[in-house]
Amino acid sequence: MDALRTAGDELADATVAALFDRGEVGKFNTLMRYVSTAGAPLPEGLPDVARAYLEATSAPPPWVDWAEMEKARLFFLDNNVHISTALSFASMPACYVVPHVARLLSATHALRYPSKRMAETGQFTVYLMQPGAFEAGSRFIPAAQKVRLLHASIRHHLTRENRWDTEALGTPICQEDMIGGQMFFSLLVLDSLHRLGVHMSTEGAEAYYYAWRVVGAMLGVDQDAVPKTVDEARQFHDLYMVRHMGPSDEGAHLTRQLIDLYEDVVPGTFLDPIVSALIRYLVGDTCANWLQVPQTRWDTLVKALPHLLGVLETIEDRSPLGAWALDRLGHLTTVFELSSLTRGRVMHYAIPEHLKKDYDVPNSVPPRRRWTPPGVTLP
């Protein structure tokens, strides 16, 4: 893990460095606004180095198991609103409880505002879980290509402008942190769904984790270092958190912005405290105290949420009509949340010049063998 702290993304880093050295970043961003779907012709005038990068990253890794990806898509459709809740109230606060990650997010103008960060993450996940995510016409592959260059541009700025203590903190958005982030968006989401009482099959949970391994590969994460199974992911996650987690002013500030964001999304003020209560319930009191999440009258009430969700999940399991209605409600809730964050716009992943159906996969639901998370590996 120490070695992973000094490693970035060689391909993306070289591409971004060349674009800056040649003064072609603005031209690249302008042209890339027209590249939003996979398989579309690359625009004329695109810098050669950018064209080479886009061609080299235009396909998923050859080892992808498409049957597993279909299981992951069905798992997402069945749990989309719960996954959105986990991403918002567990995954993002987990990023903030790692001080150097919180410092990086605070130092980067484009990522300072949680609404933009959450909109990008939500939109990215929805693109990934579309039926034709890797086919011509999809939006996922171009989004992954742009996010990878965005990460490289942040590394470029922070190191070139001496705004990051590389000797003490390692390379910004290093391999260890990218794998840690992959754990936050996969394993920690599964943990949160389990804590909320959501019924998950073992096959579905493992497929969801697998899908984020594919995402990691497309974002330049070193697959030789990435945990291959959920059990291995638990070991990495526990060690990563023990190595790095703690309180920080930046983490508390970002958490406050996140809470304010969702309190504004929820109509009225009566339900506002449920935002803080959900974060505290999902990340635990220690991390919540580090992040200065306020204690509210909802802290006790939210502990009953798993029982309520358990009843709804039982209805969904036993009634096809109930399953359809709840799935539809979940879809509409996710769409509302995403549209509130994006304000109806497509999020574009640009390089900041300054810091301010052909796979023949059966469409079947995986068996309902209940998933339980692997145990903690460190005291």
C-alpha positions in Angstrom: 0.0 0.0 0.0 2.9 2.3 0.6 4.0 1.7 -3.0 0.5 2.5 -4.3 0.7 5.9 -2.6 3.3 7.1 -5.1 1.6 5.7 -8.2 -0.8 7.6 -10.5 -2.2 6.7 -13.9 0.6 6.7 -16.4 -1.5 6.9 -19.6 -3.9 9.6 -18.4 -1.1 11.6 -16.7 1.0 11.6 -19.9 -2.0 12.7 -22.0 -2.8 15.6 -19.7 0.8 16.7 -19.4 1.1 16.8 -23.2 -2.1 18.8 -23.6 -0.9 21.4 -21.1 2.6 21.5 -22.5 1.2 22.2 -26.0 -1.5 24.6 -24.8 -4.3 22.4 -26.2 -6.5 22.0 -23.1 -9.1 24.6 -24.1 -9.3 23.2 -27.6 -9.7 19.6 -26.2 -12.5 20.6 -23.8 -14.4 22.4 -26.5 -14.3 19.5 -28.9 -15.0 16.9 -26.2 -18.4 18.5 -25.4 -19.5 16.9 -28.7 -18.2 13.5 -27.7 -20.9 12.1 -25.4 -21.8 8.7 -26.8 -19.7 5.6 -27.4 -18.9 4.8 -31.0 -19.4 8.4 -32.2 -16.8 9.7 -34.7 -14.1 11.8 -32.9 -14.3 15.4 -34.0 -11.9 16.9 -36.5 -9.1 18.9 -35.0 -8.8 16.8 -31.8 -5.2 16.9 -30.6 -3.3 13.8 -31.6 -2.3 12.9 -28.1 -6.0 13.1 -27.0 -7.1 11.0 -30.0 -4.6 8.3 -29.2 -5.8 8.2 -25.5 -9.5 8.0 -26.5 -8.8 5.2 -29.0 -6.8 3.3 -26.4 -9.5 3.6 -23.8 -12.6 3.1 -26.0 -13.4 -0.4 -24.9 -13.9 -2.2 -21.6 -11.2 -4.6 -20.4 -11.1 -7.9 -22.3 -11.7 -10.0 -19.2 -15.2 -8.6 -18.5 -17.8 -11.3 -17.7 -21.0 -10.0 -19.3 -23.2 -12.3 -17.4 -21.9 -10.8 -14.1 -22.5 -7.3 -15.5 -26.1 -8.2 -16.3 -26.6 -9.5 -12.8 -25.2 -6.2 -11.5 -27.6 -4.2 -13.7 -30.6 -6.2 -12.3 -29.3 -5.7 -8.8 -29.1 -2.0 -9.4 -32.6 -1.8 -10.8 -33.9 -3.7 -7.8 -32.1 -1.5 -5.3 -31.5 1.9 -7.1 -33.0 4.1 -4.4 -31.2 2.3 -1.6 -27.9 2.5 -3.6 -28.5 6.2 -4.1 -29.0 6.6 -0.3 -25.8 4.7 0.5 -23.8 6.7 -2.0 -25.0 10.0 -0.6 -25.0 9.3 3.2 -22.3 6.7 3.5 -19.9 6.7 0.6 -19.4 10.5 0.4 -18.9 10.9 4.2 -16.4 8.0 4.1 -14.4 10.1 1.6 -14.5 13.0 4.0 -13.3 10.9 7.0 -10.0 10.4 5.3 -8.2 13.7 6.0 -5.9 13.8 3.0 -8.9 13.0 0.6 -11.0 15.7 2.3 -8.1 18.1 1.9 -7.8 17.3 -1.8 -11.5 17.8 -2.4 -11.4 21.1 -0.6 -8.3 22.2 -2.5 -9.9 21.4 -5.9 -12.3 24.2 -6.9 -14.4 22.0 -9.2 -15.0 19.4 -6.4 -15.6 21.8 -3.6 -19.4 21.7 -4.0 -21.1 18.4 -3.1 -24.0 19.0 -5.4 -21.6 18.8 -8.4 -19.8 15.8 -7.0 -23.0 13.9 -6.1 -24.5 14.8 -9.5 -21.5 13.4 -11.3 -21.4 10.3 -9.2 -25.1 9.6 -9.6 -25.1 10.2 -13.3 -22.0 8.1 -13.8 -23.6 5.2 -11.9 -26.9 5.4 -13.9 -24.9 5.4 -17.1 -23.0 2.3 -15.9 -26.2 0.4 -15.1 -28.0 1.0 -18.5 -28.6 -2.1 -20.6 -26.2 -1.0 -23.3 -23.6 0.7 -21.2 -20.7 -0.6 -23.3 -22.4 -0.5 -26.7 -22.4 2.1 -29.4 -24.6 5.0 -28.4 -24.1 4.7 -24.7 -22.8 7.5 -22.5 -20.8 5.5 -20.0 -17.5 4.9 -21.8 -17.1 8.6 -22.8 -17.9 9.6 -19.2 -15.3 7.2 -17.8 -12.7 8.5 -20.3 -13.3 12.0 -19.2 -13.3 11.2 -15.5 -10.0 9.5 -15.8 -8.5 12.7 -17.5 -10.1 14.8 -14.8 -8.3 12.9 -12.1 -5.0 13.2 -14.1 -5.6 17.0 -14.4 -6.0 17.3 -10.6 -2.7 15.5 -10.1 -1.1 17.8 -12.7 -2.3 21.0 -11.0 -1.7 20.1 -7.4 1.9 18.9 -8.1 2.9 21.5 -10.6 1.6 24.4 -8.5 3.1 23.1 -5.2 -0.3 22.8 -3.6 0.2 19.3 -2.4 2.9 17.8 -0.1 3.7 14.7 -2.2 6.4 13.6 0.2 4.0 13.5 3.2 0.7 12.7 1.5 1.8 10.7 -1.6 0.6 11.4 -5.2 -2.7 13.1 -5.3 -5.5 10.6 -6.3 -2.9 7.9 -6.1 -3.6 4.2 -6.7 -4.2 3.5 -3.1 -6.8 6.2 -2.8 -8.5 5.2 -6.1 -8.8 1.6 -4.8 -10.1 3.0 -1.5 -12.7 5.0 -3.4 -13.7 1.9 -5.3 -14.3 0.2 -2.0 -16.4 3.2 -0.8 -18.6 3.0 -3.9 -18.9 -0.8 -3.9 -18.3 -2.6 -0.6 -19.4 0.2 1.6 -22.6 0.6 -0.4 -23.3 -3.1 0.1 -22.5 -2.7 3.9 -25.0 0.2 4.0 -27.7 -1.7 2.3 -27.2 -4.6 4.8 -27.4 -2.1 7.7 -30.6 -0.7 6.3 -32.2 -4.1 6.2 -32.3 -4.4 2.4 -32.7 -8.0 1.1 -29.8 -8.8 -1.1 -28.9 -12.0 -2.9 -25.3 -13.2 -2.6 -25.0 -13.3 -6.4 -26.4 -9.8 -6.8 -24.1 -8.3 -4.2 -21.0 -10.0 -5.7 -22.0 -8.9 -9.2 -22.4 -5.3 -8.0 -18.9 -5.4 -6.6 -17.6 -6.9 -9.8 -19.2 -4.1 -11.8 -17.1 -1.6 -9.9 -14.0 -3.6 -10.6 -14.7 -3.1 -14.3 -15.3 0.6 -13.6 -11.9 0.8 -11.7 -10.1 -0.8 -14.7 -11.6 1.8 -17.0 -10.6 4.6 -14.6 -7.0 3.6 -14.7 -6.9 1.6 -11.4 -4.1 -1.0 -11.2 -6.0 -4.3 -11.4 -3.1 -6.3 -10.1 -3.6 -4.4 -6.8 -7.4 -4.4 -6.7 -9.1 -7.0 -4.4 -10.8 -9.6 -6.6 -13.4 -10.8 -4.1 -15.6 -9.2 -1.5 -13.7 -10.9 1.3 -10.4 -9.5 -0.1 -12.1 -6.1 -0.4 -13.0 -6.2 3.3 -9.3 -6.7 4.2 -8.2 -3.8 2.0 -11.0 -1.5 3.2 -10.3 -2.2 6.9 -6.5 -1.7 6.5 -7.0 1.5 4.4 -9.3 3.1 7.0 -7.0 2.2 9.9 -4.1 3.7 8.0 -5.8 7.0 7.2 -9.1 7.8 8.8 -9.5 10.6 11.3 -10.9 14.1 12.0 -10.2 17.1 9.9 -11.5 20.6 9.4 -11.9 20.0 5.7 -13.9 16.8 6.3 -16.3 18.6 8.7 -16.7 21.5 6.3 -17.5 19.2 3.4 -19.9 17.2 5.5 -21.7 20.3 6.5 -22.1 21.3 2.8 -23.4 17.8 2.1 -26.0 18.0 4.9 -27.1 21.5 3.7 -27.4 20.3 0.2 -29.8 17.5 1.0 -31.8 19.5 3.5 -32.5 21.9 0.7 -33.6 19.0 -1.6 -36.1 17.7 1.0 -39.3 19.9 1.0 -39.9 21.8 4.2 -37.9 21.7 7.3 -39.5 19.0 9.4 -37.6 16.1 7.8 -34.3 18.0 7.6 -32.8 16.2 10.7 -33.2 12.8 9.0 -30.2 13.7 6.8 -27.8 14.0 9.7 -29.4 11.0 11.4 -28.9 8.8 8.3 -25.3 9.8 8.0 -24.7 9.1 11.7 -26.5 5.7 11.5 -24.5 4.5 8.4 -21.0 5.7 9.3 -21.2 5.2 13.0 -20.9 7.6 16.0 -17.1 7.8 15.9 -16.8 8.9 12.3 -19.9 11.1 12.6 -18.3 12.9 15.6 -15.1 13.4 13.6 -17.2 14.9 10.8 -19.2 17.0 13.3 -22.5 15.6 12.2 -25.1 17.1 14.6 -27.1 14.8 16.9 -30.8 15.1 16.3 -34.1 13.8 17.6 -34.2 11.5 14.6 -31.1 9.5 15.7 -33.2 7.0 17.6 -36.1 6.9 15.1 -33.9 6.2 12.1 -32.8 2.9 13.8 -36.3 1.7 13.0 -35.7 2.2 9.3 -34.4 -1.4 8.7 -37.6 -2.8 10.1 -39.7 -0.6 7.8 -37.6 -1.5 4.8 -37.7 -5.2 5.8 -41.5 -5.1 5.6 -41.4 -3.4 2.1 -38.8 -5.9 1.0 -41.0 -8.8 2.1 -43.9 -7.3 0.1 -41.6 -7.0 -2.9 -40.4 -10.6 -2.6 -43.9 -12.1 -2.3 -46.0 -9.9 -4.6 -45.1 -9.3 -8.3 -47.4 -6.3 -8.3 -45.8 -5.0 -5.1 -42.4 -5.5 -6.6 -43.4 -3.5 -9.7 -44.8 -0.7 -7.7 -41.8 -0.4 -5.3 -39.3 -0.7 -8.2 -41.2 2.1 -10.0 -41.3 4.3 -6.9 -37.5 3.7 -6.4 -36.8 4.6 -10.0 -38.9 7.8 -9.8 -37.2 8.7 -6.5 -33.7 8.2 -8.0 -34.7 10.3 -11.0 -36.0 13.1 -8.8 -32.8 13.1 -6.7 -30.6 13.1 -9.7 -32.6 15.8 -11.5 -32.5 18.0 -8.4 -28.7 17.7 -8.2 -28.1 18.2 -11.9 -30.9 20.7 -12.4 -31.9 18.8 -15.5 -28.5 19.2 -17.2 -26.0 16.6 -18.4 -22.9 16.9 -16.3 -19.7 17.4 -18.4 -16.4 16.2 -17.2 -13.8 18.7 -18.5 -10.1 19.1 -17.8 -9.9 22.2 -15.5 -7.4 24.7 -17.0 -7.2 26.2 -13.5 -8.3 24.9 -10.1 -11.5 26.5 -9.6 -27.6 -6.1 -26.5 -25.2 -8.2 -28.4 -23.7 -10.3 -25.6 -26.4 -13.0 -25.5 -26.8 -12.7 -21.7 -29.9 -14.2 -20.1 -32.2 -11.6 -18.6 -32.9 -13.5 -15.4 -33.0 -12.5 -11.7 -30.3 -14.1 -9.6 -31.3 -16.6 -6.9 -32.4 -15.1 -3.5 -29.6 -16.5 -1.4 -29.3 -13.7 1.3 -26.0 -11.8 1.3 -24.2 -11.1 4.6 -21.1 -8.9 4.7 -17.7 -10.4 5.5 -16.6 -9.8 9.1 -14.1 -7.1 10.2 -10.5 -8.2 9.6 -8.8 -5.8 12.1 -9.5 -5.2 15.8 
